[in-house]
Amino acid sequence: MIYSLLIITFLTALGFSIYFYERVQTINQEMDGVYSPEAILPKYHFVLIVEEIEHEYWQLIGEGAKHAGQKYGVYVEYIGPERSNTEEQLKLFDKAIKSKVDGIIVQGLNENFTDMINQAERQGIPVVTIDTDSPESMRHAYIGSDNYMAGQLAGKALVEDTNGVATVGIITGSLDNPHHLERLKGFKDVVEQVEDIEIVAVEESKITRVDVEEKAYNILTEHENITAFFGTSSYNGIGIVSAANSLQKENDMYVITFDTIDENMELLKNGDIEAIVEQHPFEMGYLSVVRMVDIMNGKQIKEITHTNSSIIRKTSLDIEETMVVPNDKN
């Protein structure tokens, strides 16, 4: 009995030892693949400098960039000011250059950005502009909307939805930033051809919610006959609706704005906003990293890649949409 028990105990212990040995070997093999030096160390370090780090639009760009970074073994550093501030962006740009990162993704907002882009390129750091181009600079490529065409889309939507009869107020994010000016010009070039549409006011919001509501309120007070508003920035629609509500004019107001951020989409569902110009920020971020990787690898690249823009209305919400990873060859 004793010998039998000892033999059974020995065999049981031996079986467990063999099992755990094989299990450890399997885990080690798996860990070798996950934690190999090639997997730990990214090939490149890119910096994405955004306009406003907590803004939903820019966060989507960051998500797209990081998704591509994970795919191609790139560390993507996402940085930017808390609130829209070009001086702060330029400081971060300068810091990235001095840190000698492998590539920089940034807007081309004005001449100061053009100078900084050229400085980076001369030091061998390639730059890809995103959202706002700087075609006169030495940048390698631009990824983003065709902002003039997007403005035209907004103008055509307003003409169609109002049957070509409207008195229009405009709130633009900035009268200095090129992409807002391009959207404004595209919109005007369409609606100014329609006899019964008149633009009576254009104000800038400095890309803040408070300023949008204040400027929209002032326009509605000074021009009581306004029947439509166009906003060139994400927060414009929100402020316009808030101002219209405070003056009890929400039922008489047509509003079209940019970007399918959550608040805008909720206002669209409720009928407070009639149309939104949809951009594709995730795609912008993703493709900007893909382009930069191609540059690192010495590949021939497209200088300009325009991501799609389209008009979203309440009826569009019946169509289920899913986020699709962009085609790297776009």
Contacts in CASP RR format, 6 or more apart in sequence:
PFRMAT RR
TARGET T0000
AUTHOR 0000-0000-0000
METHOD contacts of the structure
MODEL  1
MIYSLLIITFLTALGFSIYFYERVQTINQEMDGVYSPEAILPKYHFVLIV
EEIEHEYWQLIGEGAKHAGQKYGVYVEYIGPERSNTEEQLKLFDKAIKSK
VDGIIVQGLNENFTDMINQAERQGIPVVTIDTDSPESMRHAYIGSDNYMA
GQLAGKALVEDTNGVATVGIITGSLDNPHHLERLKGFKDVVEQVEDIEIV
AVEESKITRVDVEEKAYNILTEHENITAFFGTSSYNGIGIVSAANSLQKE
NDMYVITFDTIDENMELLKNGDIEAIVEQHPFEMGYLSVVRMVDIMNGKQ
IKEITHTNSSIIRKTSLDIEETMVVPNDKN
33 39 0 8 1.000
42 69 0 8 1.000
42 73 0 8 1.000
42 74 0 8 1.000
42 75 0 8 1.000
43 72 0 8 1.000
43 73 0 8 1.000
43 74 0 8 1.000
43 296 0 8 1.000
44 73 0 8 1.000
44 74 0 8 1.000
44 75 0 8 1.000
44 102 0 8 1.000
44 103 0 8 1.000
44 292 0 8 1.000
44 293 0 8 1.000
44 296 0 8 1.000
45 74 0 8 1.000
45 75 0 8 1.000
45 77 0 8 1.000
45 101 0 8 1.000
45 102 0 8 1.000
45 103 0 8 1.000
46 65 0 8 1.000
46 69 0 8 1.000
46 74 0 8 1.000
46 75 0 8 1.000
46 76 0 8 1.000
46 77 0 8 1.000
46 101 0 8 1.000
46 102 0 8 1.000
46 103 0 8 1.000
46 104 0 8 1.000
46 105 0 8 1.000
46 289 0 8 1.000
46 292 0 8 1.000
47 76 0 8 1.000
47 77 0 8 1.000
47 79 0 8 1.000
47 92 0 8 1.000
47 96 0 8 1.000
47 99 0 8 1.000
47 101 0 8 1.000
47 103 0 8 1.000
47 104 0 8 1.000
47 105 0 8 1.000
48 61 0 8 1.000
48 62 0 8 1.000
48 65 0 8 1.000
48 76 0 8 1.000
48 77 0 8 1.000
48 78 0 8 1.000
48 79 0 8 1.000
48 105 0 8 1.000
48 106 0 8 1.000
48 130 0 8 1.000
48 285 0 8 1.000
48 288 0 8 1.000
49 79 0 8 1.000
49 80 0 8 1.000
49 89 0 8 1.000
49 92 0 8 1.000
49 93 0 8 1.000
49 96 0 8 1.000
49 104 0 8 1.000
49 105 0 8 1.000
49 106 0 8 1.000
49 107 0 8 1.000
50 58 0 8 1.000
50 61 0 8 1.000
50 62 0 8 1.000
50 78 0 8 1.000
50 79 0 8 1.000
50 80 0 8 1.000
51 58 0 8 1.000
51 80 0 8 1.000
51 81 0 8 1.000
51 84 0 8 1.000
51 89 0 8 1.000
51 107 0 8 1.000
51 131 0 8 1.000
51 207 0 8 1.000
52 58 0 8 1.000
52 80 0 8 1.000
52 81 0 8 1.000
52 82 0 8 1.000
52 83 0 8 1.000
52 84 0 8 1.000
52 207 0 8 1.000
53 59 0 8 1.000
53 78 0 8 1.000
53 79 0 8 1.000
53 80 0 8 1.000
53 81 0 8 1.000
53 82 0 8 1.000
54 82 0 8 1.000
55 234 0 8 1.000
56 234 0 8 1.000
56 261 0 8 1.000
56 262 0 8 1.000
57 234 0 8 1.000
57 259 0 8 1.000
57 261 0 8 1.000
57 279 0 8 1.000
57 281 0 8 1.000
58 281 0 8 1.000
60 281 0 8 1.000
60 282 0 8 1.000
61 130 0 8 1.000
61 131 0 8 1.000
61 281 0 8 1.000
61 282 0 8 1.000
61 284 0 8 1.000
61 285 0 8 1.000
61 288 0 8 1.000
62 76 0 8 1.000
62 78 0 8 1.000
62 285 0 8 1.000
63 282 0 8 1.000
63 285 0 8 1.000
64 281 0 8 1.000
64 282 0 8 1.000
64 283 0 8 1.000
64 284 0 8 1.000
64 285 0 8 1.000
64 286 0 8 1.000
64 289 0 8 1.000
65 76 0 8 1.000
65 78 0 8 1.000
65 105 0 8 1.000
65 285 0 8 1.000
65 286 0 8 1.000
65 288 0 8 1.000
65 289 0 8 1.000
66 76 0 8 1.000
66 78 0 8 1.000
67 282 0 8 1.000
67 286 0 8 1.000
67 325 0 8 1.000
68 74 0 8 1.000
68 76 0 8 1.000
68 285 0 8 1.000
68 286 0 8 1.000
68 287 0 8 1.000
68 288 0 8 1.000
68 289 0 8 1.000
68 290 0 8 1.000
68 293 0 8 1.000
69 75 0 8 1.000
69 76 0 8 1.000
69 289 0 8 1.000
72 289 0 8 1.000
72 290 0 8 1.000
72 293 0 8 1.000
74 289 0 8 1.000
74 292 0 8 1.000
74 293 0 8 1.000
76 289 0 8 1.000
77 101 0 8 1.000
79 92 0 8 1.000
79 96 0 8 1.000
80 88 0 8 1.000
80 89 0 8 1.000
80 92 0 8 1.000
81 88 0 8 1.000
81 89 0 8 1.000
81 92 0 8 1.000
83 208 0 8 1.000
84 206 0 8 1.000
84 207 0 8 1.000
84 208 0 8 1.000
86 109 0 8 1.000
86 110 0 8 1.000
86 112 0 8 1.000
86 113 0 8 1.000
89 106 0 8 1.000
89 107 0 8 1.000
89 109 0 8 1.000
89 113 0 8 1.000
90 112 0 8 1.000
90 113 0 8 1.000
90 116 0 8 1.000
93 104 0 8 1.000
93 106 0 8 1.000
93 113 0 8 1.000
93 116 0 8 1.000
93 120 0 8 1.000
94 116 0 8 1.000
96 104 0 8 1.000
96 120 0 8 1.000
96 125 0 8 1.000
97 104 0 8 1.000
97 116 0 8 1.000
97 119 0 8 1.000
97 120 0 8 1.000
97 123 0 8 1.000
97 125 0 8 1.000
100 123 0 8 1.000
100 125 0 8 1.000
101 125 0 8 1.000
102 125 0 8 1.000
102 292 0 8 1.000
102 296 0 8 1.000
103 120 0 8 1.000
103 125 0 8 1.000
103 126 0 8 1.000
103 127 0 8 1.000
103 128 0 8 1.000
103 292 0 8 1.000
104 120 0 8 1.000
104 125 0 8 1.000
104 126 0 8 1.000
104 127 0 8 1.000
104 128 0 8 1.000
105 127 0 8 1.000
105 128 0 8 1.000
105 129 0 8 1.000
105 130 0 8 1.000
105 285 0 8 1.000
105 288 0 8 1.000
105 289 0 8 1.000
105 292 0 8 1.000
106 113 0 8 1.000
106 117 0 8 1.000
106 127 0 8 1.000
106 129 0 8 1.000
106 130 0 8 1.000
107 113 0 8 1.000
107 129 0 8 1.000
107 130 0 8 1.000
107 131 0 8 1.000
107 132 0 8 1.000
107 179 0 8 1.000
108 114 0 8 1.000
108 117 0 8 1.000
108 129 0 8 1.000
108 132 0 8 1.000
108 133 0 8 1.000
108 134 0 8 1.000
108 137 0 8 1.000
108 139 0 8 1.000
108 178 0 8 1.000
109 132 0 8 1.000
109 176 0 8 1.000
109 177 0 8 1.000
109 178 0 8 1.000
110 176 0 8 1.000
110 177 0 8 1.000
110 178 0 8 1.000
113 134 0 8 1.000
113 137 0 8 1.000
114 134 0 8 1.000
114 136 0 8 1.000
114 137 0 8 1.000
117 127 0 8 1.000
117 129 0 8 1.000
117 134 0 8 1.000
117 137 0 8 1.000
117 138 0 8 1.000
117 139 0 8 1.000
118 137 0 8 1.000
118 138 0 8 1.000
120 126 0 8 1.000
120 127 0 8 1.000
121 127 0 8 1.000
121 137 0 8 1.000
121 138 0 8 1.000
121 139 0 8 1.000
121 140 0 8 1.000
122 138 0 8 1.000
126 140 0 8 1.000
126 292 0 8 1.000
126 295 0 8 1.000
126 296 0 8 1.000
127 137 0 8 1.000
127 138 0 8 1.000
127 139 0 8 1.000
127 140 0 8 1.000
128 139 0 8 1.000
128 140 0 8 1.000
128 141 0 8 1.000
128 142 0 8 1.000
128 143 0 8 1.000
128 288 0 8 1.000
128 291 0 8 1.000
128 292 0 8 1.000
128 295 0 8 1.000
129 137 0 8 1.000
129 139 0 8 1.000
129 141 0 8 1.000
129 142 0 8 1.000
129 143 0 8 1.000
130 142 0 8 1.000
130 143 0 8 1.000
130 144 0 8 1.000
130 284 0 8 1.000
130 285 0 8 1.000
130 288 0 8 1.000
131 144 0 8 1.000
131 145 0 8 1.000
131 179 0 8 1.000
131 284 0 8 1.000
132 147 0 8 1.000
132 177 0 8 1.000
132 178 0 8 1.000
132 179 0 8 1.000
133 139 0 8 1.000
133 142 0 8 1.000
133 144 0 8 1.000
133 178 0 8 1.000
133 304 0 8 1.000
134 142 0 8 1.000
135 142 0 8 1.000
140 291 0 8 1.000
140 295 0 8 1.000
140 301 0 8 1.000
140 303 0 8 1.000
141 291 0 8 1.000
141 295 0 8 1.000
141 301 0 8 1.000
141 302 0 8 1.000
141 303 0 8 1.000
141 304 0 8 1.000
141 305 0 8 1.000
142 303 0 8 1.000
142 304 0 8 1.000
142 305 0 8 1.000
143 284 0 8 1.000
143 285 0 8 1.000
143 287 0 8 1.000
143 288 0 8 1.000
143 291 0 8 1.000
143 305 0 8 1.000
143 307 0 8 1.000
144 279 0 8 1.000
144 284 0 8 1.000
144 305 0 8 1.000
144 306 0 8 1.000
144 307 0 8 1.000
145 179 0 8 1.000
145 279 0 8 1.000
145 280 0 8 1.000
145 284 0 8 1.000
145 306 0 8 1.000
145 307 0 8 1.000
145 309 0 8 1.000
146 306 0 8 1.000
146 309 0 8 1.000
147 178 0 8 1.000
147 179 0 8 1.000
147 180 0 8 1.000
147 182 0 8 1.000
147 183 0 8 1.000
148 182 0 8 1.000
148 183 0 8 1.000
148 185 0 8 1.000
148 186 0 8 1.000
149 186 0 8 1.000
149 306 0 8 1.000
149 309 0 8 1.000
150 183 0 8 1.000
150 258 0 8 1.000
150 277 0 8 1.000
150 279 0 8 1.000
150 309 0 8 1.000
151 182 0 8 1.000
151 183 0 8 1.000
151 184 0 8 1.000
151 185 0 8 1.000
151 186 0 8 1.000
151 187 0 8 1.000
151 190 0 8 1.000
151 232 0 8 1.000
151 277 0 8 1.000
152 186 0 8 1.000
152 187 0 8 1.000
152 189 0 8 1.000
152 190 0 8 1.000
153 277 0 8 1.000
153 309 0 8 1.000
153 310 0 8 1.000
153 311 0 8 1.000
154 183 0 8 1.000
154 187 0 8 1.000
154 230 0 8 1.000
154 231 0 8 1.000
154 256 0 8 1.000
154 258 0 8 1.000
154 275 0 8 1.000
154 277 0 8 1.000
154 311 0 8 1.000
155 186 0 8 1.000
155 187 0 8 1.000
155 190 0 8 1.000
155 191 0 8 1.000
155 230 0 8 1.000
155 256 0 8 1.000
156 190 0 8 1.000
157 256 0 8 1.000
157 275 0 8 1.000
157 277 0 8 1.000
157 311 0 8 1.000
157 313 0 8 1.000
158 166 0 8 1.000
158 168 0 8 1.000
158 187 0 8 1.000
158 191 0 8 1.000
158 197 0 8 1.000
158 228 0 8 1.000
158 230 0 8 1.000
158 254 0 8 1.000
158 256 0 8 1.000
158 275 0 8 1.000
159 190 0 8 1.000
159 191 0 8 1.000
159 194 0 8 1.000
159 197 0 8 1.000
161 254 0 8 1.000
161 256 0 8 1.000
161 274 0 8 1.000
161 275 0 8 1.000
162 197 0 8 1.000
162 227 0 8 1.000
162 228 0 8 1.000
162 254 0 8 1.000
164 194 0 8 1.000
164 196 0 8 1.000
164 197 0 8 1.000
165 196 0 8 1.000
165 197 0 8 1.000
166 191 0 8 1.000
166 196 0 8 1.000
166 197 0 8 1.000
166 198 0 8 1.000
166 227 0 8 1.000
166 228 0 8 1.000
166 254 0 8 1.000
167 197 0 8 1.000
167 198 0 8 1.000
167 200 0 8 1.000
167 223 0 8 1.000
167 225 0 8 1.000
167 226 0 8 1.000
167 227 0 8 1.000
167 228 0 8 1.000
168 191 0 8 1.000
168 197 0 8 1.000
168 198 0 8 1.000
168 199 0 8 1.000
168 200 0 8 1.000
168 226 0 8 1.000
168 227 0 8 1.000
168 228 0 8 1.000
168 229 0 8 1.000
168 230 0 8 1.000
169 199 0 8 1.000
169 200 0 8 1.000
169 201 0 8 1.000
169 202 0 8 1.000
169 219 0 8 1.000
169 223 0 8 1.000
169 226 0 8 1.000
169 228 0 8 1.000
169 229 0 8 1.000
169 230 0 8 1.000
170 184 0 8 1.000
170 187 0 8 1.000
170 199 0 8 1.000
170 201 0 8 1.000
170 202 0 8 1.000
170 203 0 8 1.000
170 229 0 8 1.000
170 230 0 8 1.000
170 231 0 8 1.000
170 232 0 8 1.000
171 203 0 8 1.000
171 204 0 8 1.000
171 205 0 8 1.000
171 212 0 8 1.000
171 215 0 8 1.000
171 216 0 8 1.000
171 219 0 8 1.000
171 229 0 8 1.000
171 230 0 8 1.000
171 231 0 8 1.000
171 232 0 8 1.000
171 233 0 8 1.000
171 236 0 8 1.000
171 237 0 8 1.000
171 239 0 8 1.000
171 240 0 8 1.000
172 180 0 8 1.000
172 181 0 8 1.000
172 183 0 8 1.000
172 184 0 8 1.000
172 202 0 8 1.000
172 203 0 8 1.000
172 204 0 8 1.000
172 205 0 8 1.000
172 231 0 8 1.000
172 232 0 8 1.000
172 233 0 8 1.000
172 236 0 8 1.000
173 180 0 8 1.000
173 204 0 8 1.000
173 205 0 8 1.000
173 206 0 8 1.000
173 207 0 8 1.000
173 231 0 8 1.000
173 232 0 8 1.000
173 233 0 8 1.000
173 236 0 8 1.000
174 180 0 8 1.000
174 204 0 8 1.000
174 205 0 8 1.000
174 206 0 8 1.000
174 207 0 8 1.000
174 233 0 8 1.000
175 181 0 8 1.000
175 204 0 8 1.000
180 204 0 8 1.000
180 232 0 8 1.000
180 233 0 8 1.000
183 232 0 8 1.000
183 258 0 8 1.000
184 202 0 8 1.000
184 232 0 8 1.000
187 230 0 8 1.000
187 232 0 8 1.000
188 199 0 8 1.000
191 197 0 8 1.000
191 199 0 8 1.000
192 199 0 8 1.000
200 219 0 8 1.000
200 223 0 8 1.000
200 225 0 8 1.000
200 226 0 8 1.000
201 219 0 8 1.000
201 222 0 8 1.000
201 223 0 8 1.000
201 226 0 8 1.000
203 215 0 8 1.000
203 216 0 8 1.000
203 218 0 8 1.000
203 219 0 8 1.000
204 211 0 8 1.000
204 215 0 8 1.000
205 211 0 8 1.000
205 212 0 8 1.000
205 215 0 8 1.000
205 233 0 8 1.000
205 235 0 8 1.000
205 236 0 8 1.000
207 233 0 8 1.000
207 235 0 8 1.000
208 235 0 8 1.000
209 235 0 8 1.000
209 238 0 8 1.000
209 239 0 8 1.000
212 233 0 8 1.000
212 235 0 8 1.000
212 236 0 8 1.000
212 237 0 8 1.000
212 238 0 8 1.000
212 239 0 8 1.000
212 240 0 8 1.000
212 243 0 8 1.000
213 239 0 8 1.000
213 240 0 8 1.000
213 242 0 8 1.000
213 243 0 8 1.000
214 243 0 8 1.000
216 229 0 8 1.000
216 239 0 8 1.000
216 240 0 8 1.000
216 242 0 8 1.000
216 243 0 8 1.000
216 244 0 8 1.000
217 243 0 8 1.000
217 246 0 8 1.000
217 247 0 8 1.000
219 226 0 8 1.000
220 226 0 8 1.000
220 243 0 8 1.000
220 244 0 8 1.000
220 247 0 8 1.000
220 249 0 8 1.000
221 247 0 8 1.000
226 253 0 8 1.000
227 252 0 8 1.000
227 253 0 8 1.000
227 254 0 8 1.000
228 253 0 8 1.000
228 254 0 8 1.000
228 255 0 8 1.000
228 256 0 8 1.000
229 237 0 8 1.000
229 240 0 8 1.000
229 244 0 8 1.000
229 253 0 8 1.000
229 254 0 8 1.000
229 255 0 8 1.000
229 256 0 8 1.000
230 256 0 8 1.000
230 257 0 8 1.000
231 237 0 8 1.000
231 240 0 8 1.000
231 255 0 8 1.000
231 256 0 8 1.000
231 257 0 8 1.000
231 258 0 8 1.000
232 257 0 8 1.000
232 258 0 8 1.000
233 257 0 8 1.000
233 258 0 8 1.000
233 259 0 8 1.000
234 257 0 8 1.000
234 258 0 8 1.000
234 259 0 8 1.000
234 261 0 8 1.000
234 264 0 8 1.000
236 257 0 8 1.000
236 258 0 8 1.000
237 255 0 8 1.000
237 257 0 8 1.000
237 264 0 8 1.000
237 267 0 8 1.000
237 273 0 8 1.000
238 257 0 8 1.000
238 263 0 8 1.000
238 264 0 8 1.000
238 267 0 8 1.000
240 253 0 8 1.000
240 255 0 8 1.000
240 257 0 8 1.000
241 250 0 8 1.000
241 255 0 8 1.000
241 267 0 8 1.000
241 272 0 8 1.000
241 273 0 8 1.000
244 250 0 8 1.000
244 253 0 8 1.000
244 255 0 8 1.000
245 272 0 8 1.000
250 272 0 8 1.000
254 274 0 8 1.000
255 267 0 8 1.000
255 272 0 8 1.000
255 273 0 8 1.000
255 274 0 8 1.000
255 275 0 8 1.000
256 273 0 8 1.000
256 274 0 8 1.000
256 275 0 8 1.000
256 276 0 8 1.000
256 277 0 8 1.000
257 264 0 8 1.000
257 273 0 8 1.000
257 276 0 8 1.000
257 277 0 8 1.000
258 276 0 8 1.000
258 277 0 8 1.000
258 279 0 8 1.000
259 276 0 8 1.000
259 277 0 8 1.000
259 278 0 8 1.000
259 279 0 8 1.000
259 281 0 8 1.000
260 276 0 8 1.000
260 278 0 8 1.000
260 279 0 8 1.000
260 312 0 8 1.000
264 273 0 8 1.000
264 276 0 8 1.000
265 276 0 8 1.000
265 317 0 8 1.000
267 273 0 8 1.000
268 274 0 8 1.000
268 275 0 8 1.000
268 276 0 8 1.000
268 312 0 8 1.000
268 313 0 8 1.000
268 314 0 8 1.000
268 317 0 8 1.000
269 314 0 8 1.000
269 317 0 8 1.000
271 314 0 8 1.000
274 313 0 8 1.000
274 314 0 8 1.000
275 311 0 8 1.000
275 312 0 8 1.000
275 313 0 8 1.000
276 311 0 8 1.000
276 312 0 8 1.000
277 309 0 8 1.000
277 310 0 8 1.000
277 311 0 8 1.000
277 312 0 8 1.000
278 309 0 8 1.000
278 310 0 8 1.000
278 311 0 8 1.000
278 312 0 8 1.000
279 307 0 8 1.000
279 309 0 8 1.000
280 307 0 8 1.000
280 308 0 8 1.000
280 309 0 8 1.000
282 323 0 8 1.000
282 326 0 8 1.000
283 307 0 8 1.000
283 308 0 8 1.000
283 326 0 8 1.000
283 330 0 8 1.000
284 307 0 8 1.000
286 325 0 8 1.000
286 326 0 8 1.000
287 305 0 8 1.000
287 307 0 8 1.000
287 326 0 8 1.000
287 328 0 8 1.000
287 330 0 8 1.000
290 326 0 8 1.000
290 328 0 8 1.000
291 301 0 8 1.000
291 302 0 8 1.000
291 305 0 8 1.000
294 301 0 8 1.000
295 301 0 8 1.000
305 330 0 8 1.000
END
